[in-house]
């Protein structure tokens, strides 16, 4: 069985461990710098096992020794976004944590596959990949997978159909500049634009773009974690079971859509080695311009924070 380590045992980290256990994917080790939190969360999850009937083992560790034996490492450590906080501000808060983790993992666990869950995902995926020196195929951020999942739910809700019959594709930056590709969205194979008007799709995309902000504003003290954790467990499943799922995830781009040096979400094939290959849907001129503009703006933001 594969081995997974989650760094950060807050809402996202702990719920991801729970979803992994529910799916029977892998044993999980939880680690957190806050003493006792990992042990408490691990015990709580395991005490649910007799009822939920999962056999995977969730344990805790006070050190990062488990990283050397981990097939997958998830980074869920750091500050969460507060109401009104810009992603650039959050990057400044969390960059030090991710940089330190990247340096350590790059030295001790470079054969592992890394999944970035800490916000802002694209900026931190960029930072981790460049700092760690690991192959870009081994580092991925949740990004587009979460956005696509949220769009799937919104389409299913409006059409009154089962969400599992809806396929949706969102690429680009995780946030206000994400790009939903309507012509690649289907309901049991039927193009979604055969079922709803383009204006309705744009409305659903607007809802998807605001989903994270809305949850932060409503919850006040916490950001979203159920949907991100479920999406993260799906990504872990694709790696550990070598399923070759095609998922939109954030990765460091090296020429895709003429973008270089920043991480944005594009469709990728996920397997045991991480990112097996990429798919590049044909974009319209407007979509390509938005994609490239988002990349340029992210590079500028990262540069400003570093200065």
N, C-alpha and C positions, 0 to 999 in steps of 0.2 A: 504494500500500500504506500502511496505517496505521503510525503510529510509537508505540512504547511505551518508556517509561523506567521503570526499577526503581531505587528509592533503597534501598540496602542490599543487599550482595552476599554475605550469609551463606548458610546452607543453604536458607532459604525463597526468597530472592531469586534465587540462582543456579539452583536447581531449577525455579523458575517460568520463568526464561528458557529453560531447556532444553526444558521441556514446550511452551512457545510455539513454539520452533523445530521440535520434532517434529511439531506440528500445522500448521506452515506458516502461522501466523496473521499474523505481523508481524515486522519488524525490531525489535531490542531494544537499548537502550543501558543498560548497567549503571553505577551510580554508588555509591561508598562513600567515607566520610571516611577510612577506613584506606587509606593509600597502597599501590597495587599490587594490592590484592585483586581489584578489578573487572577490571583488565587480565588478570590470571592466570586468573580464572574464564572470561572471554570467550574467551580463546585456547583453553582446555581444551575448551569447548563446541564451538567452531568446528573443532577438530581431530578431533572425532567425526563431523563432517558427511559426509566421504567414505564412512564406513561406514553411517551412519544415513540418508544421502541427502536431508537437508533442505537447502533453498536459502536459508532466511532468514538474515539477518546479525545476529550478536551482537557488539556492539562495547562499548567502555568509554569513560568520560569522567572527567576529573579535576575538571570543573566541572558546574554545573547548567544550562548554556546550552541543552542539549537539551530542557529542559522546555517552552520556548516553542513548540517544533515537535511536541510530543507530543500524540497523541489520548488516550492513557491513561497515567496515572502510578500506579505501585504503590508503596506505602510499606511496606517490609519491614525498616526500620531499627529498632534498639533492643535492649534487653536481652531475653534469653529467660528463661522461668520456671525456677527451680531447685526441686528437691524440697522440699516443705513451704511454698513461697512462696504467699501469697494473691494473688489478682488485684488487690486494692486496693493491695498493696505494689508490684506490677509497674507499675500505673498511675502511681504516684508516681515510679518510675524512668524511665518512657518519656514522660511527659506533656510534659516540656520539649522533647524531640526533635520530637514531633508538633506541638506549638504553634509551634515555629520553622519547621517545614516548611509548616504551614498559612498562616502569615503571608506567607512567600515565594511560595508557589504562588498564594495569593489575589491577589497583586500581579502576578505574571508569567505565570501559565498558567491563568487562571480559566475558560477555555473547555474545558479538558481534563476527562476523567472520572477521578475519583480512587478507587482501591481500597485500603482499609486492611487490611494483613495483620499488622501489629504487635499483639501482645497487651497488655492485654485489649481485644479488638476493639471491643466495643460502647461502652465508655467512651471509647476513643480516637476512634472515629467521631463520637461526640457532640462531643468536644473539637475535632476538626478542622473539622467543619461550622460550629460556632459561631465559631471563631477566624478561619477563612478568609473568611467572609462569602459563600461560594459557594452557589448554589442546592442544596438538599438532594438534588435529583434527580441531581446530579453527583458525589455522595460516597456510597460504599457500603463496607460492611465484609463480610468473608468469612462470618462467623457461621453462619447457618442452612444455607448451602449445604454447608459442611464437615460440619456435624452430620447433615444429611440424607444425605450421601454415606456417612458412617460407619454410619448406620442401615440404609441399603440393603445394604451389605456384610453386616452382621450378620443381616439377614433372609434374604438369599440363602444365606449359609453354613448357617444352621439348616434351611432348606428344601431345600438341595441343588439350587438352581436358578441360572441365569445372573444375575449381578448387574445386567446391563443391562436385564433384564426386570422389575426391581423399581423401583417409584416410591415415594418416601417424603417426608414433609413434617414438618420440625421448625421451630418458630417460637420467638420470645422471645429470652432472653439466652443467649449462648454460654457454657456452663458448667453448673453443677449445676442451674440453674433453667430450662434449656431445656424446651420442651413438645413432645412428639411427638404428632401427631394421627393416631391409628391408623385412623380411618375414612377418611382421605385417603391411606392407604398401600395400594398394590395390587401384584399380581404378574401382569403381562401383562393388566391390567384386572380381575383377580379381587381383591376386597377381602381384605386380608391377614388380617382377623379371621375369614374363612371357612376359613382354612388353619391358623391357630394360635390358641391360647387367649389371652384378654386378659392372663392372668398371664404368659404367655411373652413377649408384646409388652412388658409393663412390665419384664421382666427384660432384654430387649434394649435398651430405653431406658436402663436403669441402666448397662448396659455402654457405651452411647454417651456418656452423661454423664461417665463416668469415663475415657474413652479418652485424652483429653489428659493427665490426671493420671497414668495408668498408664504412658504412654510417657515422661513426664518422670521418674517414679520409676525405671523400668528403665534408661533411657539415662544418667541421672545428670547428664551435662554438656550435654545437648541436648534440645530439645522436638521435637514432631512436625514434619516438613517435607515428606515425600513427598506425603501426602494433601492438606495445605494448598496445596502448590504445584500439584498437579493440579487442585484445585478453582479456584484462582486463574486458571490458564490457561483453564479452561472459561468463567469469567466474562469474561476478556479477549476470548475468541473471540466471545461474545455481543455485546459492545460493538463490536468492530472489524468484524464481519461483519453487524451489524445483524440478528441472527437472531430477535429477539423471544422468546428463551427465557424461560420462567417459572421463576424461581429464588428461593429464600428467602435474602434478603440483609439485612444490618443497615443501616438508614437512620434518620435523625432523624425521629421521629414528630411530627406536628402535628395531633393529634386522633384518629388511628386507635386504635380500642379505648379511646377516652377517655384516651389517654396523650399528653403533650405535653412536648417538650424533651429527650428522651433517645432514643438509637438502640437499636432492637431489631429482630430479624429478622422479616420478613413476606414472603409471596410477592409478587414483582414481575415485571413484564415488562421485560426488558433489551434495549436497542438502542443505536444509535450515539449518541444523545443522553443515554445513561445510563439512568435509571429512567423508563420511558415511562408506566407507570401501576402501581397496586397492586391486588392481590386481597386481600380480607379474608374468609377462611373463617369461617363461623359457629361461634362458640365456645360451649361449655357454660358455665354459671355458674361452675363450679369452674375451668375453664381460663382464663376471663376474669379471675377473681380472682387466679390465679397470675401471669398476664401483668402485671396492674396492680401487684401487690405487688412483682414483680421490678423494674419501672420505678421505683417509689418508693424501693426499697432502693439502686438504682444512683444515683439522684439524691443520696441521702444520702451515699453513699460518695464521689462526686465532690466534694460540698461539703466533706466532712471533709478530703480530701486538699488541696483548694485553700486551706483555712484553715491 
